[in-house]
Amino acid sequence: MAYRVSNLAAEPALGLTLLAGVQGLEREITTAELNRPALELTGYHSRYRAERIQIFGSGESAYLDEHLAQGDEQVRRACEFILGAPATPCVIFSKGYRPPEFVLGLAERFATPVFVTPLPTPKLTLRLWDSLEPEFAPRTLVHGSLLDVYGLGVLIRGASGVGKSECALELVTRGHILVADDVVDIRCLGGSILIGACSPVISHHMEIRGLGVIDVQRMFGAKAVRPRKRIRLVVTLVEGGEQGFSDRLGIDDNKFEILEVELPHITIPVRPGRDIGTIIEVGALNQTLKSMGIHSSRELDDRLREVIGKEPSAAGGREQRGMKEKRRTFTISNQAGLHARPCALLVETVQPFESEIVITKDGESVNGKSIMGVMMLAAEFGSTIEVLARGEDADEALDAIQALIDRKFDES
């Protein structure tokens, strides 16, 4: 919908009073940028930006008064040029300055609205920007749900049918605030701030499979909804069987781009029995900690590396001369990969053997008899690891590892 001068005049924060040019109130405003026509008053018209709202501050108004009183024809022609440009949406005089009758006569002649406001120019400029920027900011529609979770704007997205609305409803029942469901209207303010809002048509309604459409505001009260919220975290829900999404340690800060703005991003696998609402709550709290400089995953990573560095090296620490060395490559067979329990099983399996065990993945080697060391590899389903066993019972140790992998780490 076009934004017109009449819409701007209705903004109470601007305090605009129409002096002339009422016939032009339906002129369209096409940009949030403003112009102060100081150079134009001196006769320089080559770079005049007619499509912008023209602001006359104290300097321009004083210059106009002085030179019109002297009968300066150049200034009179400049006023005709500014007010007569068809693209000029309107002219605003700040600090309560009332322009000369000559200017008001031109405004009536060319049907160009002229306003006056008691606001000083800097404050007027800021308030105009606040009013206009949301109208002309880059905008996109995203399929998903937006909620205020512990004060953090969380955008939940994912494939159709993955459970976005159900998850949003669960969060609302826990006291969190719904902004939008199904369609999120996102605008980029200031080049880096993403504001999400609900569609005026759908408002705060939700469609829940098995229930139909519900009105969240009527059902849970006004406290359960809000019209808009800044987006600070993106959560993507994926089916539990999909591979390649799992970030087990969370050391890397993943990003999701909307309107050329990168946002923190987490991916959550959806499986029966998982409390996705709780995971999103914890994710929001964790993101708040990160914004305060507290990164739990990296702190744990630093501690693990410190502990691993103090442990006897798997490649040394014993007399190696004459020892048998055997290498074997394995493929991780369990769907969950080497998380805490499989790591503990692996270490428990090799611990009784005298041989030293070194496990290597993607060029990184760790002590195979250290749970923390093996966890650091973050090996997922299908990952390949190389195991070096050094000792008299090297073959037996490797056979035991093979048996554990063949059993898929005893996971069903």
C-alpha positions in Angstrom: 0.0 0.0 0.0 1.4 3.4 -0.9 2.5 5.7 1.9 1.1 9.2 1.3 1.6 12.7 2.7 -1.7 12.4 4.5 -0.4 9.3 6.4 2.7 11.4 7.5 0.5 14.3 8.6 -1.5 12.0 10.8 1.7 11.0 12.8 1.1 12.6 16.3 4.8 12.5 17.1 5.6 15.0 14.3 3.2 17.7 15.4 2.6 18.8 11.8 0.2 21.7 11.0 -0.8 22.1 7.4 -0.3 25.7 6.1 -1.1 25.3 2.4 -1.3 22.8 -0.4 -4.2 20.7 0.9 -4.9 19.5 -2.6 -1.5 17.6 -2.5 -2.1 15.5 0.6 -2.5 12.4 -1.5 0.9 12.7 -3.0 3.0 9.6 -2.6 6.1 9.5 -0.5 8.6 7.0 -2.1 11.7 7.2 0.2 12.6 7.6 3.8 15.5 9.9 3.0 15.2 13.6 3.7 16.7 16.8 2.0 17.6 20.2 3.3 17.5 22.5 0.2 20.2 24.9 1.2 22.1 24.7 -2.1 18.9 24.9 -4.1 18.1 28.3 -2.5 21.4 29.6 -3.8 20.5 28.6 -7.3 22.3 25.2 -7.6 19.7 22.8 -8.9 21.7 20.0 -10.5 21.6 17.6 -7.6 18.1 18.4 -6.3 16.5 15.3 -4.9 12.9 16.1 -5.5 11.5 12.8 -4.3 12.6 13.5 -0.7 10.7 15.4 1.9 12.2 18.9 2.0 13.1 20.2 5.4 13.6 23.9 6.1 15.6 24.4 9.3 16.7 27.6 11.0 19.4 28.3 8.5 17.3 27.8 5.4 14.4 29.8 6.9 16.6 32.8 7.9 18.1 32.8 4.4 14.7 32.7 2.8 13.3 35.5 5.0 16.3 37.8 4.4 16.5 37.4 0.6 12.8 37.4 -0.1 12.6 40.7 1.9 15.3 42.1 -0.4 13.3 41.0 -3.5 16.0 38.5 -4.5 14.8 37.0 -7.8 17.1 34.0 -7.6 15.6 32.9 -4.3 12.1 33.4 -5.7 13.0 31.2 -8.7 14.5 28.7 -6.3 11.2 28.5 -4.3 9.3 28.0 -7.5 11.7 25.3 -8.5 11.4 23.4 -5.2 7.6 23.8 -4.8 6.9 23.3 -8.4 8.7 20.0 -8.9 6.0 17.4 -9.3 8.0 14.8 -7.4 8.3 16.9 -4.3 6.0 15.2 -1.7 5.9 18.0 0.8 7.8 20.8 2.6 8.2 21.0 6.4 9.4 24.1 8.3 10.8 23.4 11.8 10.9 25.3 15.1 7.5 26.9 14.4 8.7 29.1 11.6 5.9 30.4 9.4 7.1 30.9 5.8 6.3 34.1 3.9 3.0 34.5 2.0 4.9 34.2 -1.3 5.9 30.6 -0.4 2.4 29.7 0.8 1.0 31.1 -2.5 3.4 28.9 -4.5 2.2 25.9 -2.4 -1.4 26.6 -3.3 -0.5 27.2 -6.9 1.4 23.9 -7.3 -0.7 21.9 -4.8 2.5 21.1 -2.7 1.7 20.6 1.0 3.6 22.9 3.3 3.7 22.1 7.0 5.1 23.7 10.2 6.1 21.9 13.4 7.3 23.2 16.7 10.1 20.6 16.8 13.7 21.6 16.3 15.3 20.3 13.2 17.4 17.5 14.8 14.5 16.1 16.7 12.2 16.4 13.6 14.7 14.5 11.5 14.9 11.7 14.0 11.1 11.4 14.4 10.6 11.5 10.6 13.2 8.7 10.2 11.4 6.7 12.9 8.1 7.1 11.1 9.3 6.5 7.6 12.0 3.8 7.9 9.6 1.0 8.7 7.5 1.9 5.7 10.5 1.7 3.2 12.8 -0.8 4.9 13.7 -4.0 3.0 11.0 -6.6 3.7 10.4 -10.3 3.3 7.9 -12.9 4.4 9.1 -16.1 6.1 7.2 -19.2 6.8 7.5 -20.0 10.5 6.6 -18.8 14.0 8.1 -15.9 15.9 8.0 -15.8 19.7 9.4 -13.8 22.6 11.2 -16.4 24.7 12.7 -15.0 27.9 12.9 -11.6 26.2 14.7 -13.0 23.1 13.0 -12.9 19.7 13.1 -16.5 18.4 12.2 -17.4 14.8 11.2 -21.0 14.5 11.4 -22.4 10.9 11.4 -25.7 9.2 9.6 -27.9 6.6 5.8 -28.0 6.5 4.5 -30.5 9.0 7.6 -30.6 11.2 5.7 -29.1 14.2 6.5 -25.4 14.2 3.0 -24.3 15.3 2.7 -27.1 17.9 6.1 -26.1 19.4 5.0 -22.4 19.4 1.8 -23.4 21.2 3.7 -25.3 23.8 5.9 -22.3 24.5 2.8 -20.0 24.8 1.4 -22.4 27.4 4.6 -21.9 29.4 4.2 -18.2 29.5 6.1 -17.1 26.5 4.7 -14.5 24.0 3.5 -15.2 20.5 4.3 -12.6 17.8 3.4 -14.4 14.6 2.6 -17.9 13.4 2.7 -19.4 9.9 3.7 -16.1 8.2 6.3 -13.7 9.7 6.6 -10.2 8.2 10.2 -9.2 8.6 11.7 -5.8 8.0 15.3 -4.7 8.2 15.8 -1.4 10.1 19.1 0.5 10.2 20.7 -2.1 8.0 21.2 -4.7 10.7 18.0 -4.9 12.9 15.4 -7.4 11.9 11.9 -6.8 13.2 9.3 -9.5 12.8 5.6 -8.9 13.0 2.4 -10.8 12.4 0.3 -10.5 9.3 -2.6 -8.2 9.8 -4.9 -10.7 8.1 -3.9 -13.8 10.3 -3.2 -11.7 13.3 -2.6 -13.9 16.4 -4.4 -17.0 15.1 -2.7 -20.4 14.9 -3.6 -23.5 13.0 -3.1 -26.7 15.0 -3.5 -30.0 13.3 -6.3 -31.8 14.9 -7.8 -28.7 16.5 -8.1 -26.3 13.6 -7.7 -22.5 14.0 -7.4 -21.0 17.5 -7.3 -17.4 18.7 -4.3 -17.1 21.0 -5.1 -13.7 22.3 -8.7 -14.6 23.4 -7.6 -18.0 24.7 -4.5 -17.0 26.7 -5.1 -13.2 27.2 -3.4 -10.1 26.0 -0.2 -11.0 27.9 0.3 -13.9 25.5 0.8 -11.8 22.3 2.7 -8.8 21.1 2.6 -7.1 17.7 6.3 -7.2 16.8 9.7 -8.3 18.1 13.4 -8.0 17.1 14.7 -11.3 15.9 17.9 -12.4 17.6 17.9 -16.2 17.2 16.8 -18.6 14.4 15.8 -22.1 15.2 15.4 -24.7 12.4 13.4 -27.9 13.2 14.4 -30.9 11.1 13.1 -34.4 11.0 15.1 -36.7 13.3 16.2 -39.0 10.4 18.0 -36.2 8.5 21.8 -36.3 8.6 24.3 -33.5 8.5 22.5 -31.2 11.0 23.9 -32.3 14.3 26.4 -30.0 16.0 27.2 -32.0 19.1 29.4 -29.7 21.0 28.1 -26.3 19.7 31.6 -24.8 19.5 31.0 -23.1 16.1 28.6 -20.2 15.9 26.3 -21.1 13.0 24.6 -18.2 11.2 21.3 -17.9 9.2 21.0 -15.0 6.8 17.8 -12.9 6.3 17.8 -9.7 4.2 21.6 -9.8 4.2 21.7 -9.8 8.0 23.3 -12.8 9.7 21.6 -14.2 12.9 22.7 -16.9 15.3 21.2 -20.2 14.2 20.7 -23.6 15.8 19.3 -26.7 14.3 17.2 -29.1 16.4 16.3 -32.6 15.3 12.7 -33.5 16.0 12.2 -37.1 17.3 9.4 -38.7 19.3 9.8 -38.1 23.0 12.0 -35.0 22.6 10.8 -31.9 24.5 11.5 -29.4 21.8 9.9 -26.5 23.8 12.4 -27.0 26.6 15.3 -27.2 24.1 14.3 -23.9 22.6 14.0 -22.3 26.0 17.5 -23.4 26.9 18.7 -22.3 23.4 17.3 -18.8 24.1 19.0 -18.6 27.5 22.2 -19.9 26.0 22.1 -17.3 23.3 21.6 -14.6 26.0 24.7 -15.9 27.8 26.7 -15.8 24.5 25.7 -12.2 24.0 27.1 -11.5 27.5 30.4 -13.1 26.5 29.8 -16.5 28.1 30.3 -19.4 25.7 29.8 -22.7 27.6 30.9 -24.9 24.7 34.1 -23.1 24.1 34.9 -23.0 27.9 34.4 -26.7 28.0 36.5 -27.1 24.9 39.3 -25.1 26.5 39.2 -27.2 29.7 39.2 -30.5 27.7 42.2 -29.4 25.6 44.0 -28.4 28.8 43.2 -31.8 30.4 44.2 -33.7 27.3 47.4 -31.8 27.1 48.3 -32.9 30.6 47.6 -36.6 29.9 50.4 -38.9 28.8 50.7 -38.8 25.0 49.2 -41.9 23.4 52.1 -41.8 21.0 54.7 -41.7 23.7 55.2 -42.4 27.4 56.3 -46.0 27.0 59.3 -47.6 25.4 58.3 -48.0 21.8 61.2 -50.0 20.5 60.1 -53.5 19.5 56.4 -52.8 20.1 53.9 -54.1 17.7 51.9 -51.3 15.8 48.6 -52.0 14.1 46.4 -49.6 12.3 42.8 -50.1 11.3 40.1 -47.8 9.8 36.5 -47.9 11.2 33.2 -46.2 10.1 31.0 -45.0 12.9 27.8 -47.2 12.7 25.4 -45.8 15.3 23.0 -43.1 14.3 23.8 -40.8 17.2 27.6 -40.9 16.6 30.2 -40.7 19.3 28.3 -38.8 22.0 28.9 -39.3 25.7 27.6 -42.9 26.1 29.3 -44.4 23.0 32.6 -42.6 23.9 32.4 -44.2 27.4 31.7 -47.6 25.9 34.7 -47.2 23.5 37.0 -46.2 26.3 35.7 -49.0 28.5 36.3 -51.5 25.7 40.0 -50.6 25.1 40.9 -49.8 28.8 41.8 -53.4 29.7 44.4 -53.8 27.0 48.0 -52.9 27.5 48.4 -51.3 24.1 48.3 -47.6 23.7 45.4 -46.4 21.6 45.5 -43.3 19.3 42.3 -42.3 17.4 42.6 -39.9 14.5 39.8 -38.1 12.7 40.3 -35.4 10.0 43.9 -35.1 11.0 43.3 -34.6 14.7 44.6 -37.4 17.0 43.5 -38.1 20.6 44.2 -40.6 23.4 41.7 -43.4 22.8 41.6 -44.2 26.5 40.3 -40.7 27.4 36.6 -40.1 27.3 37.1 -36.4 27.0 39.6 -36.9 24.2 37.3 -39.1 22.2 34.4 -36.7 22.7 36.6 -33.9 21.2 36.5 -35.7 17.9 32.8 -35.2 17.6 32.5 -38.1 15.2 29.0 -38.5 13.7 27.2 -41.4 11.9 29.2 -42.4 8.9 32.4 -40.6 10.0 35.7 -42.5 9.4 38.2 -42.8 12.2 41.7 -44.4 12.1 42.8 -46.3 15.2 46.5 -47.0 16.0 47.1 -49.7 18.6 50.7 -50.0 19.9 51.5 -53.0 22.1 51.6 -56.8 22.3 47.8 -57.0 22.3 47.3 -54.5 19.5 45.3 -57.0 17.4 43.0 -57.9 20.2 42.3 -54.3 21.0 41.4 -53.5 17.4 39.2 -56.6 17.2 37.4 -55.5 20.3 36.7 -52.1 18.8 35.5 -53.7 15.6 33.1 -55.9 17.6 31.7 -52.8 19.4 31.2 -51.0 16.1 29.5 -54.0 14.6 27.1 -54.0 17.5 26.4 -50.3 16.8 27.6 -49.4 20.3 24.7 -51.5 21.7 22.2 -48.9 20.5 19.0 -50.1 18.9 
